[in-house]
Amino acid sequence: MERNHLVYKIAISLIPGVGTVTAKKLIAYTGSIEAVFNEPASKLQKIPGVGTWLAKKVTTPGKIEKAEKEFDYIQKNNIRALYYLDEDYPERLKHCPDAPIILFLKGDLDLNRSKVISIVGTRRATERGKNICNQLVSDLAERKHNPVIVSGLAYGIDVCSHKAALKNNLPTVAVLGHGLDTLYPATHRSVADEILIKGALVTDFMSYEKPEKNNFVKRNRIIAGLADATIIVESGYKGGALITADLANSYNRDVFAFPGRINDNYSQGCNRLIKINKAALIEGVKDLEYIMGWDPPGKQKEAVQKQLFRELSQEETKLVNILKNLGDLPIDSICLEAEMPVSKVSPILLNLEFSGMIKTLPGKVYTLISG
């Protein structure tokens, strides 16, 4: 039964044009994930938002057989398949409208750790860019933030961030643009092997899928979606890092960019992101701490007496009402409900905490103080 259920979960992810929203709709209307594949196209096409083309794709044979082969592969190679409704599916990614239905994970790492950041940049990193990357990761470790470092295992800034994480004993995740039966670039095999000890390799591609160019653009949504914030270290005027930044912005996540000299090719992308307000300027770890609301090590929050009858701002009222209506929530969920980025929500929550209206529970969960 366990096998059959997972086979169907994999199979539904193989249907072209079906994402998490459509998958939920298909399952709700047919009654179960197995029933999706047993309904005739004539009935499926009547489901709102499905139509003739998609109904035909659902009923095209061969998906179950492919899914069974994939199941055998992941069992043999100790790979976990995280379904979007599973508890261990990444909570941050779940809130993204284009999140994958199935995520394949090799390695032993909780993707729902309290702090996760993505670090990306050009494949042609300069020595300056590598030094910035190494220093940032080193400072994060030294200041005991211990975040998960997410990147794409590509040449340049990506592999530099993975190596820096490994050097500083931080967990790191490589998001791949292909299936787990191959590795690209092959020269990074030794890094990937180290990552498996302290982190994980992640992909939404089937094991047999090869590193096609479009796959790397597609995987950027996972790099952005897994993290609280995306940091661009170096980028030309165009490039994959800028696509990742745009995606992070669309998910209401924070984006940071290191500025550079105006004539440097690989500072153009970062400078432009800052200029058009798509990224906050970052010079080091303290900027990240300030904007993300991450307390520096050893800092104790002062106990503040509740300020009775203080008039709340419109945004404060919005966050208080979210907690009142939905109960205790982590900051990710608050940002999602408020449709505001962490950089805006975090200081508001801090002010509310100083006012004695809310408090932080373990795991960065916020709760209203009654009274």
C-alpha positions as CSV (number, residue, x, y, z in Angstrom):
1,M,0.0,0.0,0.0
2,E,2.8,2.4,0.9
3,R,4.5,1.6,-2.4
4,N,1.3,2.1,-4.4
5,H,0.5,5.4,-2.7
6,L,3.9,6.9,-3.4
7,V,3.9,5.6,-7.0
8,Y,0.7,7.6,-7.6
9,K,2.2,10.7,-5.9
10,I,5.2,10.4,-8.3
11,A,2.9,9.7,-11.3
12,I,0.8,12.9,-10.7
13,S,4.0,14.9,-10.8
14,L,4.7,13.5,-14.3
15,I,1.6,15.0,-15.8
16,P,2.6,18.1,-17.9
17,G,0.9,21.3,-16.8
18,V,-0.1,19.9,-13.3
19,G,1.2,21.8,-10.4
20,T,0.2,21.7,-6.7
21,V,-3.0,23.8,-7.2
22,T,-4.3,21.6,-10.1
23,A,-3.2,18.4,-8.3
24,K,-5.2,19.4,-5.3
25,K,-8.2,20.1,-7.5
26,L,-7.9,16.8,-9.3
27,I,-7.7,14.8,-6.1
28,A,-10.6,16.8,-4.5
29,Y,-12.9,16.2,-7.4
30,T,-12.0,12.5,-8.0
31,G,-11.8,11.5,-4.3
32,S,-8.3,10.2,-4.1
33,I,-4.9,10.4,-5.9
34,E,-5.5,6.9,-7.3
35,A,-8.9,7.9,-8.7
36,V,-7.3,10.7,-10.7
37,F,-5.8,8.0,-13.0
38,N,-8.9,5.9,-13.2
39,E,-11.4,8.6,-14.4
40,P,-12.1,9.0,-18.1
41,A,-11.0,12.2,-19.9
42,S,-14.7,13.1,-20.5
43,K,-15.2,13.5,-16.7
44,L,-11.9,15.1,-15.9
45,Q,-12.3,17.8,-18.5
46,K,-15.4,19.0,-16.6
47,I,-13.4,19.8,-13.5
48,P,-13.0,23.6,-13.3
49,G,-9.6,24.7,-14.6
50,V,-8.8,21.3,-16.2
51,G,-10.3,21.3,-19.7
52,T,-9.8,19.0,-22.7
53,W,-6.0,19.3,-23.2
54,L,-5.1,18.6,-19.6
55,A,-7.6,15.8,-19.3
56,K,-6.0,14.1,-22.2
57,K,-2.5,14.5,-20.6
58,V,-3.8,12.9,-17.4
59,T,-5.2,9.9,-19.2
60,T,-2.3,9.3,-21.5
61,P,-0.9,5.9,-20.5
62,G,2.6,5.2,-19.3
63,K,2.9,7.4,-16.2
64,I,2.3,4.7,-13.6
65,E,5.0,2.5,-15.2
66,K,7.5,5.4,-15.2
67,A,6.5,6.2,-11.6
68,E,7.1,2.6,-10.6
69,K,10.6,2.6,-12.1
70,E,11.3,5.9,-10.2
71,F,10.1,4.3,-6.9
72,D,12.4,1.4,-7.4
73,Y,15.3,3.8,-8.1
74,I,14.8,5.9,-5.0
75,Q,14.4,2.9,-2.8
76,K,17.6,1.4,-4.1
77,N,19.6,4.6,-3.6
78,N,18.2,5.8,-0.2
79,I,16.4,8.8,-1.6
80,R,13.4,10.4,0.1
81,A,10.5,11.6,-2.0
82,L,8.8,14.6,-0.2
83,Y,5.2,15.0,-1.4
84,Y,3.8,18.6,-1.1
85,L,1.2,17.5,1.6
86,D,3.8,15.6,3.7
87,E,4.8,17.1,7.1
88,D,8.5,17.0,6.1
89,Y,8.0,18.9,2.8
90,P,9.8,22.2,3.1
91,E,7.3,24.7,4.7
92,R,8.8,27.7,3.0
93,L,8.6,26.1,-0.4
94,K,5.0,24.9,0.2
95,H,3.9,28.5,0.2
96,C,5.2,29.2,-3.3
97,P,2.5,28.9,-6.1
98,D,4.8,27.0,-8.4
99,A,6.2,24.6,-5.8
100,P,6.9,21.1,-7.1
101,I,4.5,18.3,-6.2
102,I,7.4,16.0,-5.4
103,L,10.9,16.9,-4.2
104,F,13.6,14.2,-4.2
105,L,16.1,14.5,-1.4
106,K,19.4,12.6,-0.9
107,G,21.0,13.2,2.4
108,D,19.9,13.6,6.0
109,L,18.8,17.2,6.6
110,D,15.7,18.9,7.9
111,L,14.7,21.5,5.3
112,N,12.6,23.3,7.9
113,R,15.4,24.5,10.0
114,S,14.8,27.9,11.6
115,K,17.2,29.8,9.4
116,V,17.8,29.1,5.7
117,I,19.5,31.4,3.2
118,S,20.3,31.0,-0.5
119,I,23.6,32.4,-1.8
120,V,24.0,32.7,-5.6
121,G,25.9,34.6,-8.2
122,T,27.9,34.5,-11.4
123,R,29.6,31.3,-12.7
124,R,32.7,33.5,-13.4
125,A,33.3,34.7,-9.9
126,T,36.2,37.1,-9.2
127,E,38.5,36.7,-6.3
128,R,36.6,39.6,-4.7
129,G,33.4,37.7,-5.0
130,K,34.8,34.6,-3.6
131,N,36.3,36.5,-0.6
132,I,32.9,38.2,0.0
133,C,31.1,34.8,0.0
134,N,33.7,33.1,2.2
135,Q,33.6,36.0,4.7
136,L,29.8,36.1,4.9
137,V,29.5,32.4,5.6
138,S,32.4,32.4,8.1
139,D,30.8,35.3,10.0
140,L,27.4,33.6,10.1
141,A,29.0,30.5,11.6
142,E,31.1,32.6,14.0
143,R,28.1,34.5,15.2
144,K,26.3,31.2,15.9
145,H,23.4,31.7,13.4
146,N,24.2,28.3,11.9
147,P,21.8,28.7,8.9
148,V,21.3,26.1,6.1
149,I,23.2,27.5,3.0
150,V,21.3,26.8,-0.2
151,S,22.8,27.1,-3.7
152,G,23.0,25.4,-7.1
153,L,26.4,23.6,-7.2
154,A,27.3,25.5,-10.3
155,Y,30.7,27.0,-11.0
156,G,31.6,30.3,-9.4
157,I,29.7,31.7,-6.4
158,D,27.4,28.6,-6.1
159,V,30.2,26.1,-5.4
160,C,32.1,28.7,-3.4
161,S,29.1,29.0,-1.0
162,H,28.9,25.2,-0.6
163,K,32.6,24.9,0.1
164,A,32.4,27.8,2.6
165,A,29.5,26.1,4.4
166,L,31.4,22.8,4.6
167,K,34.6,24.5,5.8
168,N,32.6,26.2,8.6
169,N,30.6,23.1,9.5
170,L,27.3,24.6,8.3
171,P,24.6,22.4,6.7
172,T,24.3,23.1,2.9
173,V,21.8,22.1,0.2
174,A,22.6,21.8,-3.5
175,V,19.6,22.2,-5.7
176,L,20.2,20.3,-9.0
177,G,18.9,21.0,-12.5
178,H,18.7,17.3,-13.3
179,G,17.9,13.9,-11.8
180,L,19.9,12.2,-9.1
181,D,21.3,9.5,-11.4
182,T,23.9,12.1,-12.8
183,L,25.8,15.1,-11.5
184,Y,26.6,18.3,-13.3
185,P,29.2,19.6,-13.4
186,A,31.1,16.3,-12.9
187,T,34.1,18.2,-11.6
188,H,32.0,19.0,-8.4
189,R,31.5,15.3,-7.6
190,S,33.8,15.5,-4.5
191,V,32.0,18.6,-3.2
192,A,28.6,16.8,-3.7
193,D,29.9,13.8,-1.8
194,E,30.9,16.1,1.1
195,I,27.5,17.8,1.0
196,L,25.8,14.5,1.5
197,I,27.6,14.1,4.8
198,K,26.6,17.6,6.1
199,G,23.5,18.4,4.0
200,A,21.6,17.2,1.0
201,L,21.2,17.1,-2.7
202,V,17.7,18.2,-3.8
203,T,15.8,18.1,-7.1
204,D,12.3,17.9,-8.5
205,F,13.5,16.1,-11.7
206,M,13.2,12.4,-12.2
207,S,16.4,10.3,-11.8
208,Y,16.8,9.9,-15.6
209,E,16.4,13.5,-16.5
210,K,19.6,15.1,-17.9
211,P,21.1,18.6,-17.3
212,E,19.3,20.6,-20.0
213,K,19.7,24.3,-20.1
214,N,16.0,25.1,-19.2
215,N,16.2,22.8,-16.2
216,F,18.6,25.2,-14.5
217,V,16.2,28.1,-14.9
218,K,13.4,25.9,-13.5
219,R,15.4,24.8,-10.5
220,N,16.0,28.5,-9.4
221,R,12.5,28.6,-8.0
222,I,13.5,25.9,-5.5
223,I,16.7,27.8,-4.5
224,A,14.6,30.9,-3.9
225,G,11.6,29.1,-2.3
226,L,13.6,27.1,0.3
227,A,15.1,30.2,1.9
228,D,14.1,33.1,4.1
229,A,16.4,35.3,2.0
230,T,18.4,35.2,-1.2
231,I,21.8,36.8,-1.3
232,I,23.4,37.8,-4.7
233,V,27.1,38.1,-4.3
234,E,28.1,38.9,-7.9
235,S,26.1,39.0,-11.2
236,G,26.4,40.4,-14.7
237,Y,23.6,42.5,-16.2
238,K,21.9,39.2,-17.1
239,G,22.1,35.8,-15.5
240,G,20.5,33.0,-13.5
241,A,21.2,34.8,-10.2
242,L,18.9,37.7,-11.3
243,I,16.2,35.2,-12.2
244,T,16.5,33.7,-8.6
245,A,16.2,37.2,-7.2
246,D,13.0,37.9,-9.2
247,L,11.5,34.7,-8.0
248,A,12.4,35.4,-4.3
249,N,10.7,38.8,-4.7
250,S,7.6,37.2,-6.1
251,Y,7.5,34.9,-3.1
252,N,7.7,37.9,-0.7
253,R,11.1,36.8,0.5
254,D,14.0,39.2,1.2
255,V,16.7,39.7,-1.4
256,F,20.2,41.1,-0.7
257,A,22.9,42.2,-3.1
258,F,26.5,43.1,-2.5
259,P,27.3,46.4,-4.4
260,G,30.4,46.8,-6.5
261,R,32.2,49.4,-8.7
262,I,30.1,50.7,-11.6
263,N,32.5,49.6,-14.2
264,D,32.9,46.0,-13.0
265,N,31.0,43.5,-15.2
266,Y,30.0,41.3,-12.4
267,S,28.7,44.1,-10.2
268,Q,26.2,45.4,-12.8
269,G,23.5,42.9,-11.8
270,C,23.8,43.6,-8.1
271,N,24.0,47.3,-8.5
272,R,20.9,47.3,-10.7
273,L,18.9,45.2,-8.2
274,I,19.7,47.7,-5.5
275,K,19.0,50.7,-7.8
276,I,15.5,49.5,-8.7
277,N,14.7,48.4,-5.1
278,K,14.6,44.7,-5.8
279,A,17.4,44.0,-3.3
280,A,18.6,45.5,-0.1
281,L,22.3,46.6,-0.1
282,I,24.4,44.3,2.1
283,E,28.0,44.8,3.1
284,G,28.3,42.1,5.7
285,V,26.5,39.9,8.2
286,K,25.4,42.8,10.4
287,D,23.2,44.1,7.6
288,L,21.6,40.6,7.3
289,E,21.0,40.5,11.0
290,Y,19.5,43.9,11.1
291,I,17.1,43.5,8.2
292,M,16.1,39.9,9.0
293,G,15.7,40.7,12.7
294,W,18.2,38.0,13.7
295,D,19.5,38.8,17.2
296,P,23.3,38.8,17.4
297,P,24.7,36.2,19.8
298,G,24.4,36.9,23.4
299,K,21.9,39.7,22.9
300,Q,19.2,39.6,25.5
301,K,15.8,41.0,24.8
302,E,14.8,43.5,27.5
303,A,11.7,42.7,29.4
304,V,9.3,45.5,28.6
305,Q,6.1,46.2,30.5
306,K,3.0,45.9,28.3
307,Q,1.9,49.3,27.0
308,L,-1.8,49.4,27.6
309,F,-4.0,51.3,25.2
310,R,-1.2,52.1,22.8
311,E,-2.6,53.0,19.4
312,L,-1.5,50.5,16.8
313,S,-0.4,51.4,13.3
314,Q,-2.3,49.9,10.4
315,E,0.4,47.3,9.8
316,E,0.6,46.4,13.5
317,T,-3.1,45.9,13.6
318,K,-2.9,43.7,10.5
319,L,-0.3,41.4,12.2
320,V,-2.2,41.3,15.5
321,N,-5.4,40.3,13.7
322,I,-3.6,37.5,11.8
323,L,-2.4,36.1,15.1
324,K,-5.8,36.6,16.7
325,N,-7.6,34.8,13.9
326,L,-5.2,32.0,13.1
327,G,-3.4,31.5,16.4
328,D,0.3,30.9,17.0
329,L,2.3,31.2,13.7
330,P,6.0,31.2,12.5
331,I,7.2,34.3,10.8
332,D,7.0,32.6,7.3
333,S,3.3,32.1,7.7
334,I,2.7,35.6,9.1
335,C,4.5,37.0,6.0
336,L,2.4,34.9,3.7
337,E,-0.9,36.0,5.3
338,A,0.1,39.6,5.5
339,E,1.6,39.6,1.9
340,M,4.7,41.3,3.3
341,P,8.4,40.4,3.2
342,V,10.3,39.3,6.3
343,S,12.3,42.6,6.3
344,K,9.0,44.5,6.9
345,V,7.3,42.0,9.2
346,S,10.3,41.4,11.5
347,P,10.7,44.9,12.9
348,I,6.9,45.2,13.4
349,L,6.8,42.0,15.4
350,L,9.8,43.3,17.4
351,N,7.9,46.5,18.3
352,L,4.8,44.5,19.2
353,E,7.0,42.3,21.4
354,F,8.6,45.3,23.1
355,S,5.1,46.6,23.7
356,G,4.2,43.4,25.5
357,M,1.5,42.5,23.0
358,I,3.2,39.3,21.6
359,K,5.9,37.0,22.6
360,T,8.2,34.6,20.8
361,L,7.9,30.9,21.4
362,P,10.6,28.2,20.6
363,G,11.1,27.9,16.9
364,K,10.5,31.6,16.2
365,V,6.7,31.1,16.6
366,Y,4.8,34.2,17.6
367,T,1.8,34.3,20.0
368,L,-0.5,37.0,21.3
369,I,-0.3,37.7,25.0
370,S,-3.8,37.7,26.5
371,G,-4.9,40.4,28.7
